[in-house]
Amino acid sequence: MGTTRNDHLTEAERLERQAEIADNAHARAALLRMARASRGAAALVGLFESSREDAQPGLPL
């Protein structure tokens, strides 16, 4: 099974915690960008998951 929406959200939260303790602004900014990307990926996975749930059984996506 692939990465789930929750996996991406967990990763985003971990990256945000790392950003809070980063020792310089460049590292903090990079970690926050990665967290934002993980949240974006979570949103996309959520869309795919919901479209799969809405699809008729037996039909490919």
C-alpha positions in Angstrom: 0.0 0.0 0.0 1.2 3.5 -0.7 1.7 6.5 1.5 -1.6 7.7 3.1 -2.9 11.2 3.8 -2.2 10.7 7.4 1.5 9.7 6.7 2.0 13.0 4.9 0.3 15.0 7.7 2.5 13.2 10.3 5.6 14.1 8.3 4.5 17.7 8.0 4.0 17.9 11.8 7.5 16.3 12.4 9.1 18.8 10.0 7.3 21.8 11.7 8.7 20.6 15.1 12.1 20.4 13.6 11.7 23.9 12.2 10.9 25.2 15.7 14.3 24.0 17.0 16.4 24.7 13.9 19.5 26.6 14.7 19.4 29.0 11.7 16.9 30.8 9.5 17.9 28.9 6.3 17.3 25.5 7.9 14.0 26.7 9.4 12.8 28.0 6.1 13.7 24.8 4.3 12.0 22.7 6.9 8.9 24.8 6.7 8.9 24.5 2.9 9.1 20.8 3.2 6.3 20.7 5.7 4.1 22.8 3.4 4.9 20.4 0.5 3.9 17.4 2.8 0.6 19.2 3.6 0.0 19.7 -0.1 0.7 16.1 -0.8 -1.7 15.1 2.0 -4.4 17.2 0.3 -3.8 15.5 -3.1 -3.8 12.1 -1.5 -7.1 13.0 0.2 -8.6 14.0 -3.1 -7.5 10.7 -4.7 -8.8 8.7 -1.7 -12.2 10.4 -1.9 -12.5 10.0 -5.6 -11.7 6.3 -5.2 -14.5 6.1 -2.6 -16.9 7.9 -4.9 -16.1 5.7 -7.9 -18.5 2.9 -8.9 -17.3 -0.5 -7.7 -15.5 -2.5 -10.3 -14.6 0.5 -12.5 -10.9 1.5 -12.7 -10.0 5.1 -11.9 
